[in-house]
Amino acid sequence: MTSNPSTSPGGFEARPPTAPGDAPASAVRERTPAEIEAEIERTRQRLAGTVDAIADRVSPANVVRRGAESAKAQVIDERGQIRTGRAVGIAAAAAAVIGLVVWRRSR
């Protein structure tokens, strides 16, 4: 494989990122330092929003809240009525676990 001096070691030509609708690479003009700084600031703002969204999603309090909401949705229907079949099943499973723990401790 021969390499072109304008390509990187991986074989891809190094060029600035382009957005949809940007002019072709041959028509790209040099950017001023102010334009580059403005783009860096826009990127920084976008990344800050992404980091905030990720932090909110993995926050322990939010994880617990979503888990509680999910568990509640399994037992309460859209009208606020208890789903008796599921509630009885969950209660039976809880009773079985408690019984098993008590039985294991008494041995």
Biopython code that builds the backbone (N, CA, C, O; Angstrom):
import numpy as np
from Bio.PDB.StructureBuilder import StructureBuilder

atoms = [
    (1, "MET", "N", (0.850, -1.168, 0.000)),
    (1, "MET", "CA", (0.000, 0.000, 0.000)),
    (1, "MET", "C", (0.896, 1.231, 0.000)),
    (1, "MET", "O", (1.785, 1.366, 0.840)),
    (2, "THR", "N", (0.656, 2.103, -0.929)),
    (2, "THR", "CA", (1.417, 3.348, -0.955)),
    (2, "THR", "C", (0.632, 4.402, -0.215)),
    (2, "THR", "O", (-0.599, 4.404, -0.210)),
    (3, "SER", "N", (1.371, 5.299, 0.412)),
    (3, "SER", "CA", (0.655, 6.304, 1.182)),
    (3, "SER", "C", (0.871, 7.663, 0.582)),
    (3, "SER", "O", (1.960, 7.985, 0.107)),
    (4, "ASN", "N", (-0.153, 8.443, 0.607)),
    (4, "ASN", "CA", (-0.125, 9.814, 0.135)),
    (4, "ASN", "C", (0.316, 10.674, 1.312)),
    (4, "ASN", "O", (-0.184, 10.458, 2.416)),
    (5, "PRO", "N", (1.213, 11.624, 1.148)),
    (5, "PRO", "CA", (1.672, 12.435, 2.276)),
    (5, "PRO", "C", (0.547, 13.185, 2.973)),
    (5, "PRO", "O", (0.698, 13.561, 4.135)),
    (6, "SER", "N", (-0.575, 13.413, 2.302)),
    (6, "SER", "CA", (-1.660, 14.167, 2.923)),
    (6, "SER", "C", (-2.634, 13.265, 3.691)),
    (6, "SER", "O", (-3.658, 13.732, 4.188)),
    (7, "THR", "N", (-2.311, 11.986, 3.782)),
    (7, "THR", "CA", (-3.207, 11.083, 4.508)),
    (7, "THR", "C", (-2.589, 10.696, 5.831)),
    (7, "THR", "O", (-1.376, 10.781, 6.023)),
    (8, "SER", "N", (-3.439, 10.275, 6.729)),
    (8, "SER", "CA", (-2.967, 9.828, 8.034)),
    (8, "SER", "C", (-2.461, 8.403, 7.924)),
    (8, "SER", "O", (-2.648, 7.769, 6.886)),
    (9, "PRO", "N", (-1.813, 7.871, 8.984)),
    (9, "PRO", "CA", (-1.297, 6.501, 8.917)),
    (9, "PRO", "C", (-2.375, 5.471, 8.603)),
    (9, "PRO", "O", (-2.074, 4.422, 8.033)),
    (10, "GLY", "N", (-3.618, 5.749, 8.963)),
    (10, "GLY", "CA", (-4.703, 4.798, 8.683)),
    (10, "GLY", "C", (-5.187, 4.862, 7.259)),
    (10, "GLY", "O", (-6.020, 4.054, 6.848)),
    (11, "GLY", "N", (-4.671, 5.819, 6.488)),
    (11, "GLY", "CA", (-5.054, 5.907, 5.093)),
    (11, "GLY", "C", (-6.186, 6.879, 4.823)),
    (11, "GLY", "O", (-6.611, 7.004, 3.674)),
    (12, "PHE", "N", (-6.688, 7.568, 5.826)),
    (12, "PHE", "CA", (-7.776, 8.502, 5.615)),
    (12, "PHE", "C", (-7.237, 9.916, 5.521)),
    (12, "PHE", "O", (-6.356, 10.311, 6.284)),
    (13, "GLU", "N", (-7.766, 10.659, 4.594)),
    (13, "GLU", "CA", (-7.323, 12.033, 4.430)),
    (13, "GLU", "C", (-7.785, 12.862, 5.623)),
    (13, "GLU", "O", (-8.946, 12.784, 6.027)),
    (14, "ALA", "N", (-6.885, 13.647, 6.179)),
    (14, "ALA", "CA", (-7.234, 14.501, 7.302)),
    (14, "ALA", "C", (-7.903, 15.761, 6.779)),
    (14, "ALA", "O", (-7.322, 16.495, 5.979)),
    (15, "ARG", "N", (-9.132, 16.011, 7.234)),
    (15, "ARG", "CA", (-9.836, 17.236, 6.858)),
    (15, "ARG", "C", (-10.775, 17.630, 7.976)),
    (15, "ARG", "O", (-11.177, 16.786, 8.776)),
    (16, "PRO", "N", (-11.126, 18.886, 8.041)),
    (16, "PRO", "CA", (-11.988, 19.345, 9.127)),
    (16, "PRO", "C", (-13.375, 18.725, 9.007)),
    (16, "PRO", "O", (-13.816, 18.404, 7.904)),
    (17, "PRO", "N", (-14.065, 18.554, 10.130)),
    (17, "PRO", "CA", (-15.412, 17.989, 10.074)),
    (17, "PRO", "C", (-16.349, 18.938, 9.352)),
    (17, "PRO", "O", (-16.205, 20.159, 9.430)),
    (18, "THR", "N", (-17.309, 18.360, 8.649)),
    (18, "THR", "CA", (-18.277, 19.175, 7.930)),
    (18, "THR", "C", (-19.671, 18.836, 8.417)),
    (18, "THR", "O", (-19.948, 17.713, 8.837)),
    (19, "ALA", "N", (-20.525, 19.810, 8.351)),
    (19, "ALA", "CA", (-21.925, 19.621, 8.723)),
    (19, "ALA", "C", (-22.741, 19.485, 7.451)),
    (19, "ALA", "O", (-22.298, 19.911, 6.384)),
    (20, "PRO", "N", (-23.937, 18.894, 7.547)),
    (20, "PRO", "CA", (-24.790, 18.793, 6.357)),
    (20, "PRO", "C", (-25.031, 20.191, 5.776)),
    (20, "PRO", "O", (-25.343, 21.132, 6.505)),
    (21, "GLY", "N", (-24.883, 20.306, 4.475)),
    (21, "GLY", "CA", (-25.100, 21.588, 3.824)),
    (21, "GLY", "C", (-23.845, 22.426, 3.695)),
    (21, "GLY", "O", (-23.878, 23.487, 3.072)),
    (22, "ASP", "N", (-22.731, 21.973, 4.273)),
    (22, "ASP", "CA", (-21.478, 22.713, 4.148)),
    (22, "ASP", "C", (-20.983, 22.615, 2.708)),
    (22, "ASP", "O", (-21.353, 21.715, 1.954)),
    (23, "ALA", "N", (-20.149, 23.556, 2.366)),
    (23, "ALA", "CA", (-19.564, 23.573, 1.028)),
    (23, "ALA", "C", (-18.610, 22.397, 0.886)),
    (23, "ALA", "O", (-18.094, 21.906, 1.890)),
    (24, "PRO", "N", (-18.363, 21.932, -0.337)),
    (24, "PRO", "CA", (-17.402, 20.851, -0.530)),
    (24, "PRO", "C", (-16.026, 21.251, -0.023)),
    (24, "PRO", "O", (-15.722, 22.439, 0.086)),
    (25, "ALA", "N", (-15.201, 20.272, 0.286)),
    (25, "ALA", "CA", (-13.880, 20.529, 0.859)),
    (25, "ALA", "C", (-13.045, 21.443, -0.023)),
    (25, "ALA", "O", (-12.244, 22.222, 0.493)),
    (26, "SER", "N", (-13.209, 21.369, -1.333)),
    (26, "SER", "CA", (-12.409, 22.205, -2.227)),
    (26, "SER", "C", (-12.809, 23.679, -2.119)),
    (26, "SER", "O", (-12.026, 24.554, -2.489)),
    (27, "ALA", "N", (-14.012, 23.965, -1.620)),
    (27, "ALA", "CA", (-14.481, 25.346, -1.526)),
    (27, "ALA", "C", (-14.365, 25.892, -0.107)),
    (27, "ALA", "O", (-14.800, 27.014, 0.155)),
    (28, "VAL", "N", (-13.792, 25.127, 0.806)),
    (28, "VAL", "CA", (-13.691, 25.562, 2.194)),
    (28, "VAL", "C", (-12.635, 26.653, 2.306)),
    (28, "VAL", "O", (-11.535, 26.527, 1.769)),
    (29, "ARG", "N", (-12.987, 27.732, 3.015)),
    (29, "ARG", "CA", (-12.046, 28.827, 3.206)),
    (29, "ARG", "C", (-11.421, 28.691, 4.583)),
    (29, "ARG", "O", (-11.918, 27.969, 5.447)),
    (30, "GLU", "N", (-10.322, 29.402, 4.763)),
    (30, "GLU", "CA", (-9.671, 29.410, 6.073)),
    (30, "GLU", "C", (-10.597, 30.089, 7.075)),
    (30, "GLU", "O", (-11.239, 31.093, 6.764)),
    (31, "ARG", "N", (-10.659, 29.522, 8.298)),
    (31, "ARG", "CA", (-11.494, 30.123, 9.342)),
    (31, "ARG", "C", (-10.630, 31.038, 10.194)),
    (31, "ARG", "O", (-9.435, 30.810, 10.384)),
    (32, "THR", "N", (-11.267, 32.067, 10.694)),
    (32, "THR", "CA", (-10.559, 32.996, 11.564)),
    (32, "THR", "C", (-10.505, 32.406, 12.970)),
    (32, "THR", "O", (-11.305, 31.536, 13.311)),
    (33, "PRO", "N", (-9.564, 32.878, 13.785)),
    (33, "PRO", "CA", (-9.520, 32.405, 15.174)),
    (33, "PRO", "C", (-10.837, 32.634, 15.913)),
    (33, "PRO", "O", (-11.231, 31.811, 16.739)),
    (34, "ALA", "N", (-11.516, 33.736, 15.626)),
    (34, "ALA", "CA", (-12.804, 34.007, 16.285)),
    (34, "ALA", "C", (-13.847, 32.964, 15.895)),
    (34, "ALA", "O", (-14.645, 32.544, 16.733)),
    (35, "GLU", "N", (-13.848, 32.545, 14.635)),
    (35, "GLU", "CA", (-14.798, 31.511, 14.186)),
    (35, "GLU", "C", (-14.490, 30.171, 14.848)),
    (35, "GLU", "O", (-15.395, 29.443, 15.257)),
    (36, "ILE", "N", (-13.215, 29.862, 14.945)),
    (36, "ILE", "CA", (-12.817, 28.605, 15.586)),
    (36, "ILE", "C", (-13.201, 28.626, 17.063)),
    (36, "ILE", "O", (-13.710, 27.635, 17.586)),
    (37, "GLU", "N", (-12.961, 29.747, 17.735)),
    (37, "GLU", "CA", (-13.336, 29.859, 19.152)),
    (37, "GLU", "C", (-14.850, 29.739, 19.322)),
    (37, "GLU", "O", (-15.316, 29.110, 20.272)),
    (38, "ALA", "N", (-15.619, 30.335, 18.414)),
    (38, "ALA", "CA", (-17.084, 30.249, 18.487)),
    (38, "ALA", "C", (-17.536, 28.798, 18.315)),
    (38, "ALA", "O", (-18.437, 28.336, 19.015)),
    (39, "GLU", "N", (-16.906, 28.085, 17.382)),
    (39, "GLU", "CA", (-17.258, 26.681, 17.180)),
    (39, "GLU", "C", (-16.895, 25.853, 18.409)),
    (39, "GLU", "O", (-17.657, 24.975, 18.812)),
    (40, "ILE", "N", (-15.747, 26.124, 19.000)),
    (40, "ILE", "CA", (-15.331, 25.410, 20.213)),
    (40, "ILE", "C", (-16.342, 25.670, 21.328)),
    (40, "ILE", "O", (-16.707, 24.745, 22.054)),
    (41, "GLU", "N", (-16.794, 26.897, 21.473)),
    (41, "GLU", "CA", (-17.764, 27.238, 22.519)),
    (41, "GLU", "C", (-19.100, 26.529, 22.266)),
    (41, "GLU", "O", (-19.717, 26.030, 23.207)),
    (42, "ARG", "N", (-19.552, 26.478, 21.008)),
    (42, "ARG", "CA", (-20.799, 25.755, 20.688)),
    (42, "ARG", "C", (-20.645, 24.273, 21.020)),
    (42, "ARG", "O", (-21.556, 23.663, 21.579)),
    (43, "THR", "N", (-19.507, 23.699, 20.680)),
    (43, "THR", "CA", (-19.251, 22.289, 20.982)),
    (43, "THR", "C", (-19.213, 22.062, 22.489)),
    (43, "THR", "O", (-19.760, 21.077, 22.985)),
    (44, "ARG", "N", (-18.579, 22.959, 23.206)),
    (44, "ARG", "CA", (-18.500, 22.853, 24.672)),
    (44, "ARG", "C", (-19.911, 22.878, 25.284)),
    (44, "ARG", "O", (-20.214, 22.094, 26.183)),
    (45, "GLN", "N", (-20.762, 23.777, 24.793)),
    (45, "GLN", "CA", (-22.128, 23.874, 25.303)),
    (45, "GLN", "C", (-22.907, 22.587, 25.016)),
    (45, "GLN", "O", (-23.637, 22.088, 25.872)),
    (46, "ARG", "N", (-22.741, 22.059, 23.802)),
    (46, "ARG", "CA", (-23.431, 20.815, 23.431)),
    (46, "ARG", "C", (-22.963, 19.660, 24.308)),
    (46, "ARG", "O", (-23.777, 18.863, 24.774)),
    (47, "LEU", "N", (-21.655, 19.565, 24.534)),
    (47, "LEU", "CA", (-21.112, 18.501, 25.381)),
    (47, "LEU", "C", (-21.567, 18.657, 26.831)),
    (47, "LEU", "O", (-21.852, 17.667, 27.503)),
    (48, "ALA", "N", (-21.634, 19.895, 27.312)),
    (48, "ALA", "CA", (-22.091, 20.122, 28.690)),
    (48, "ALA", "C", (-23.522, 19.637, 28.853)),
    (48, "ALA", "O", (-23.861, 19.034, 29.871)),
    (49, "GLY", "N", (-24.365, 19.896, 27.859)),
    (49, "GLY", "CA", (-25.744, 19.410, 27.913)),
    (49, "GLY", "C", (-25.808, 17.897, 27.918)),
    (49, "GLY", "O", (-26.621, 17.308, 28.632)),
    (50, "THR", "N", (-24.957, 17.264, 27.127)),
    (50, "THR", "CA", (-24.926, 15.805, 27.076)),
    (50, "THR", "C", (-24.467, 15.218, 28.408)),
    (50, "THR", "O", (-25.051, 14.253, 28.901)),
    (51, "VAL", "N", (-23.426, 15.801, 28.984)),
    (51, "VAL", "CA", (-22.917, 15.323, 30.276)),
    (51, "VAL", "C", (-23.984, 15.496, 31.361)),
    (51, "VAL", "O", (-24.172, 14.608, 32.193)),
    (52, "ASP", "N", (-24.681, 16.634, 31.354)),
    (52, "ASP", "CA", (-25.751, 16.855, 32.331)),
    (52, "ASP", "C", (-26.859, 15.823, 32.180)),
    (52, "ASP", "O", (-27.378, 15.319, 33.175)),
    (53, "ALA", "N", (-27.223, 15.507, 30.941)),
    (53, "ALA", "CA", (-28.281, 14.518, 30.706)),
    (53, "ALA", "C", (-27.848, 13.138, 31.191)),
    (53, "ALA", "O", (-28.652, 12.411, 31.775)),
    (54, "ILE", "N", (-26.603, 12.774, 30.960)),
    (54, "ILE", "CA", (-26.097, 11.478, 31.423)),
    (54, "ILE", "C", (-26.059, 11.443, 32.945)),
    (54, "ILE", "O", (-26.462, 10.453, 33.555)),
    (55, "ALA", "N", (-25.577, 12.516, 33.560)),
    (55, "ALA", "CA", (-25.514, 12.572, 35.023)),
    (55, "ALA", "C", (-26.907, 12.460, 35.628)),
    (55, "ALA", "O", (-27.092, 11.794, 36.647)),
    (56, "ASP", "N", (-27.880, 13.105, 35.010)),
    (56, "ASP", "CA", (-29.265, 13.027, 35.505)),
    (56, "ASP", "C", (-29.796, 11.605, 35.374)),
    (56, "ASP", "O", (-30.495, 11.114, 36.261)),
    (57, "ARG", "N", (-29.468, 10.959, 34.286)),
    (57, "ARG", "CA", (-29.980, 9.603, 34.040)),
    (57, "ARG", "C", (-29.397, 8.584, 35.023)),
    (57, "ARG", "O", (-30.102, 7.659, 35.428)),
    (58, "VAL", "N", (-28.142, 8.731, 35.412)),
    (58, "VAL", "CA", (-27.510, 7.734, 36.279)),
    (58, "VAL", "C", (-27.489, 8.147, 37.750)),
    (58, "VAL", "O", (-26.923, 7.441, 38.585)),
    (59, "SER", "N", (-28.098, 9.277, 38.067)),
    (59, "SER", "CA", (-28.161, 9.722, 39.456)),
    (59, "SER", "C", (-28.882, 8.665, 40.299)),
    (59, "SER", "O", (-29.975, 8.236, 39.930)),
    (60, "PRO", "N", (-28.294, 8.237, 41.424)),
    (60, "PRO", "CA", (-28.924, 7.193, 42.235)),
    (60, "PRO", "C", (-30.367, 7.519, 42.619)),
    (60, "PRO", "O", (-31.223, 6.634, 42.607)),
    (61, "ALA", "N", (-30.641, 8.764, 42.956)),
    (61, "ALA", "CA", (-32.017, 9.130, 43.334)),
    (61, "ALA", "C", (-32.978, 8.929, 42.162)),
    (61, "ALA", "O", (-34.098, 8.455, 42.350)),
    (62, "ASN", "N", (-32.543, 9.286, 40.963)),
    (62, "ASN", "CA", (-33.401, 9.119, 39.790)),
    (62, "ASN", "C", (-33.563, 7.651, 39.417)),
    (62, "ASN", "O", (-34.636, 7.239, 38.974)),
    (63, "VAL", "N", (-32.519, 6.866, 39.590)),
    (63, "VAL", "CA", (-32.617, 5.433, 39.309)),
    (63, "VAL", "C", (-33.635, 4.787, 40.255)),
    (63, "VAL", "O", (-34.457, 3.973, 39.834)),
    (64, "VAL", "N", (-33.569, 5.161, 41.541)),
    (64, "VAL", "CA", (-34.512, 4.626, 42.527)),
    (64, "VAL", "C", (-35.933, 5.064, 42.189)),
    (64, "VAL", "O", (-36.866, 4.263, 42.251)),
    (65, "ARG", "N", (-36.097, 6.340, 41.832)),
    (65, "ARG", "CA", (-37.429, 6.853, 41.499)),
    (65, "ARG", "C", (-38.018, 6.104, 40.308)),
    (65, "ARG", "O", (-39.184, 5.711, 40.336)),
    (66, "ARG", "N", (-37.209, 5.905, 39.252)),
    (66, "ARG", "CA", (-37.717, 5.179, 38.079)),
    (66, "ARG", "C", (-38.052, 3.738, 38.422)),
    (66, "ARG", "O", (-39.036, 3.193, 37.923)),
    (67, "GLY", "N", (-37.234, 3.111, 39.278)),
    (67, "GLY", "CA", (-37.525, 1.740, 39.698)),
    (67, "GLY", "C", (-38.816, 1.653, 40.479)),
    (67, "GLY", "O", (-39.605, 0.730, 40.277)),
    (68, "ALA", "N", (-39.041, 2.611, 41.376)),
    (68, "ALA", "CA", (-40.276, 2.628, 42.167)),
    (68, "ALA", "C", (-41.492, 2.848, 41.262)),
    (68, "ALA", "O", (-42.529, 2.207, 41.433)),
    (69, "GLU", "N", (-41.351, 3.761, 40.300)),
    (69, "GLU", "CA", (-42.449, 4.008, 39.360)),
    (69, "GLU", "C", (-42.757, 2.757, 38.545)),
    (69, "GLU", "O", (-43.919, 2.436, 38.297)),
    (70, "SER", "N", (-41.708, 2.057, 38.131)),
    (70, "SER", "CA", (-41.895, 0.832, 37.354)),
    (70, "SER", "C", (-42.580, -0.244, 38.194)),
    (70, "SER", "O", (-43.488, -0.926, 37.719)),
    (71, "ALA", "N", (-42.138, -0.390, 39.446)),
    (71, "ALA", "CA", (-42.758, -1.386, 40.328)),
    (71, "ALA", "C", (-44.214, -1.043, 40.591)),
    (71, "ALA", "O", (-45.075, -1.922, 40.598)),
    (72, "LYS", "N", (-44.487, 0.242, 40.809)),
    (72, "LYS", "CA", (-45.865, 0.675, 41.063)),
    (72, "LYS", "C", (-46.741, 0.399, 39.846)),
    (72, "LYS", "O", (-47.892, -0.014, 39.987)),
    (73, "ALA", "N", (-46.194, 0.627, 38.648)),
    (73, "ALA", "CA", (-46.952, 0.390, 37.418)),
    (73, "ALA", "C", (-47.308, -1.087, 37.253)),
    (73, "ALA", "O", (-48.286, -1.413, 36.580)),
    (74, "GLN", "N", (-46.530, -1.976, 37.856)),
    (74, "GLN", "CA", (-46.827, -3.411, 37.763)),
    (74, "GLN", "C", (-48.032, -3.789, 38.630)),
    (74, "GLN", "O", (-48.703, -4.781, 38.348)),
    (75, "VAL", "N", (-48.313, -3.008, 39.682)),
    (75, "VAL", "CA", (-49.367, -3.361, 40.633)),
    (75, "VAL", "C", (-50.597, -2.458, 40.500)),
    (75, "VAL", "O", (-51.705, -2.882, 40.826)),
    (76, "ILE", "N", (-50.420, -1.225, 40.029)),
    (76, "ILE", "CA", (-51.518, -0.266, 39.901)),
    (76, "ILE", "C", (-51.784, -0.028, 38.420)),
    (76, "ILE", "O", (-50.853, 0.221, 37.654)),
    (77, "ASP", "N", (-53.060, -0.102, 38.009)),
    (77, "ASP", "CA", (-53.381, 0.140, 36.603)),
    (77, "ASP", "C", (-53.545, 1.630, 36.323)),
    (77, "ASP", "O", (-53.347, 2.460, 37.210)),
    (78, "GLU", "N", (-53.911, 1.964, 35.078)),
    (78, "GLU", "CA", (-54.008, 3.364, 34.645)),
    (78, "GLU", "C", (-55.084, 4.131, 35.405)),
    (78, "GLU", "O", (-54.981, 5.351, 35.536)),
    (79, "ARG", "N", (-56.117, 3.450, 35.912)),
    (79, "ARG", "CA", (-57.211, 4.113, 36.644)),
    (79, "ARG", "C", (-56.913, 4.236, 38.129)),
    (79, "ARG", "O", (-57.727, 4.780, 38.876)),
    (80, "GLY", "N", (-55.761, 3.740, 38.574)),
    (80, "GLY", "CA", (-55.403, 3.816, 39.987)),
    (80, "GLY", "C", (-55.908, 2.625, 40.797)),
    (80, "GLY", "O", (-55.823, 2.624, 42.025)),
    (81, "GLN", "N", (-56.424, 1.629, 40.120)),
    (81, "GLN", "CA", (-56.939, 0.434, 40.789)),
    (81, "GLN", "C", (-55.822, -0.599, 40.956)),
    (81, "GLN", "O", (-54.937, -0.713, 40.108)),
    (82, "ILE", "N", (-55.875, -1.340, 42.050)),
    (82, "ILE", "CA", (-54.875, -2.382, 42.294)),
    (82, "ILE", "C", (-55.146, -3.556, 41.364)),
    (82, "ILE", "O", (-56.287, -3.999, 41.230)),
    (83, "ARG", "N", (-54.117, -4.047, 40.735)),
    (83, "ARG", "CA", (-54.215, -5.257, 39.910)),
    (83, "ARG", "C", (-54.091, -6.434, 40.863)),
    (83, "ARG", "O", (-52.983, -6.847, 41.203)),
    (84, "THR", "N", (-55.219, -6.971, 41.294)),
    (84, "THR", "CA", (-55.234, -7.970, 42.370)),
    (84, "THR", "C", (-54.422, -9.213, 42.019)),
    (84, "THR", "O", (-53.738, -9.760, 42.884)),
    (85, "GLY", "N", (-54.481, -9.661, 40.796)),
    (85, "GLY", "CA", (-53.734, -10.863, 40.423)),
    (85, "GLY", "C", (-52.241, -10.673, 40.623)),
    (85, "GLY", "O", (-51.567, -11.543, 41.175)),
    (86, "ARG", "N", (-51.732, -9.551, 40.181)),
    (86, "ARG", "CA", (-50.301, -9.283, 40.346)),
    (86, "ARG", "C", (-49.953, -9.009, 41.796)),
    (86, "ARG", "O", (-48.907, -9.442, 42.280)),
    (87, "ALA", "N", (-50.828, -8.287, 42.493)),
    (87, "ALA", "CA", (-50.558, -7.969, 43.900)),
    (87, "ALA", "C", (-50.499, -9.243, 44.731)),
    (87, "ALA", "O", (-49.644, -9.371, 45.607)),
    (88, "VAL", "N", (-51.403, -10.190, 44.465)),
    (88, "VAL", "CA", (-51.407, -11.457, 45.200)),
    (88, "VAL", "C", (-50.142, -12.247, 44.879)),
    (88, "VAL", "O", (-49.543, -12.843, 45.774)),
    (89, "GLY", "N", (-49.736, -12.259, 43.630)),
    (89, "GLY", "CA", (-48.519, -12.975, 43.243)),
    (89, "GLY", "C", (-47.282, -12.397, 43.913)),
    (89, "GLY", "O", (-46.418, -13.137, 44.384)),
    (90, "ILE", "N", (-47.202, -11.074, 43.954)),
    (90, "ILE", "CA", (-46.056, -10.422, 44.588)),
    (90, "ILE", "C", (-46.059, -10.684, 46.089)),
    (90, "ILE", "O", (-45.013, -10.944, 46.684)),
    (91, "ALA", "N", (-47.249, -10.612, 46.699)),
    (91, "ALA", "CA", (-47.351, -10.872, 48.140)),
    (91, "ALA", "C", (-46.960, -12.314, 48.450)),
    (91, "ALA", "O", (-46.279, -12.566, 49.444)),
    (92, "ALA", "N", (-47.378, -13.259, 47.620)),
    (92, "ALA", "CA", (-47.030, -14.663, 47.833)),
    (92, "ALA", "C", (-45.522, -14.873, 47.700)),
    (92, "ALA", "O", (-44.920, -15.608, 48.483)),
    (93, "ALA", "N", (-44.922, -14.226, 46.709)),
    (93, "ALA", "CA", (-43.473, -14.352, 46.528)),
    (93, "ALA", "C", (-42.733, -13.749, 47.714)),
    (93, "ALA", "O", (-41.757, -14.326, 48.193)),
    (94, "ALA", "N", (-43.190, -12.589, 48.194)),
    (94, "ALA", "CA", (-42.563, -11.950, 49.355)),
    (94, "ALA", "C", (-42.700, -12.836, 50.588)),
    (94, "ALA", "O", (-41.746, -12.983, 51.353)),
    (95, "ALA", "N", (-43.869, -13.424, 50.789)),
    (95, "ALA", "CA", (-44.091, -14.306, 51.932)),
    (95, "ALA", "C", (-43.177, -15.530, 51.844)),
    (95, "ALA", "O", (-42.640, -15.982, 52.856)),
    (96, "ALA", "N", (-43.002, -16.060, 50.642)),
    (96, "ALA", "CA", (-42.131, -17.220, 50.464)),
    (96, "ALA", "C", (-40.685, -16.863, 50.797)),
    (96, "ALA", "O", (-39.989, -17.641, 51.449)),
    (97, "VAL", "N", (-40.235, -15.706, 50.359)),
    (97, "VAL", "CA", (-38.860, -15.276, 50.649)),
    (97, "VAL", "C", (-38.681, -15.073, 52.145)),
    (97, "VAL", "O", (-37.685, -15.522, 52.713)),
    (98, "ILE", "N", (-39.620, -14.410, 52.785)),
    (98, "ILE", "CA", (-39.536, -14.186, 54.235)),
    (98, "ILE", "C", (-39.551, -15.520, 54.974)),
    (98, "ILE", "O", (-38.773, -15.725, 55.906)),
    (99, "GLY", "N", (-40.428, -16.421, 54.563)),
    (99, "GLY", "CA", (-40.485, -17.746, 55.186)),
    (99, "GLY", "C", (-39.167, -18.491, 55.031)),
    (99, "GLY", "O", (-38.703, -19.132, 55.974)),
    (100, "LEU", "N", (-38.568, -18.415, 53.864)),
    (100, "LEU", "CA", (-37.288, -19.085, 53.621)),
    (100, "LEU", "C", (-36.199, -18.496, 54.510)),
    (100, "LEU", "O", (-35.402, -19.241, 55.081)),
    (101, "VAL", "N", (-36.151, -17.171, 54.638)),
    (101, "VAL", "CA", (-35.149, -16.520, 55.484)),
    (101, "VAL", "C", (-35.335, -16.942, 56.945)),
    (101, "VAL", "O", (-34.364, -17.277, 57.624)),
    (102, "VAL", "N", (-36.573, -16.924, 57.422)),
    (102, "VAL", "CA", (-36.850, -17.321, 58.808)),
    (102, "VAL", "C", (-36.475, -18.778, 59.018)),
    (102, "VAL", "O", (-35.864, -19.115, 60.032)),
    (103, "TRP", "N", (-36.824, -19.633, 58.096)),
    (103, "TRP", "CA", (-36.515, -21.060, 58.214)),
    (103, "TRP", "C", (-35.002, -21.285, 58.238)),
    (103, "TRP", "O", (-34.512, -22.091, 59.029)),
    (104, "ARG", "N", (-34.241, -20.564, 57.361)),
    (104, "ARG", "CA", (-32.782, -20.734, 57.321)),
    (104, "ARG", "C", (-32.125, -20.256, 58.619)),
    (104, "ARG", "O", (-31.145, -20.846, 59.073)),
    (105, "ARG", "N", (-32.666, -19.187, 59.214)),
    (105, "ARG", "CA", (-32.082, -18.663, 60.445)),
    (105, "ARG", "C", (-32.383, -19.554, 61.648)),
    (105, "ARG", "O", (-31.618, -19.576, 62.612)),
    (106, "SER", "N", (-33.471, -20.271, 61.596)),
    (106, "SER", "CA", (-33.841, -21.114, 62.741)),
    (106, "SER", "C", (-33.075, -22.439, 62.739)),
    (106, "SER", "O", (-33.155, -23.176, 63.721)),
    (107, "ARG", "N", (-32.368, -22.757, 61.720)),
    (107, "ARG", "CA", (-31.645, -24.034, 61.644)),
    (107, "ARG", "C", (-30.327, -23.955, 62.309)),
    (107, "ARG", "O", (-29.589, -24.940, 62.338)),
]
sb = StructureBuilder()
sb.init_structure("model")
sb.init_model(0)
sb.init_chain("A")
sb.init_seg("    ")
for serial, (resi, resn, name, xyz) in enumerate(atoms, 1):
    if name == "N":
        sb.init_residue(resn, " ", resi, " ")
    sb.init_atom(name, np.array(xyz, "f"), 0.0, 1.0, " ", f" {name:<3s}", serial, name[0])
structure = sb.get_structure()
